[in-house]
């Protein structure tokens, strides 16, 4: 039988997988892996309402998948979790 490390928080891992399970959020994360972007860049690229993109970014941020930094008057979003990058890259290969 496979051994499982005791210090792994499977609840948190499951939450990350759930949040990545939505097609729009997965598209956002794929885009942010290749380039940091602001909300305007994202909603223009995905041709979706700004409010929709903001809601998805908020959820991704709350789960620690993405973070943001100020860039003048804008916020640039990027994928903060290295493991998420690995998961998404594995899904795309």
Secondary structure, 3 states (H helix, E strand, C coil): CCCCCCCCCHHHHHHHHHHHCCHHHHHHHHHHHHCCECHHHHHHHHCCCHHHHHHHHHHHHHCCCEEEEEECCEEEEEECCHHHHHHHHHHHC
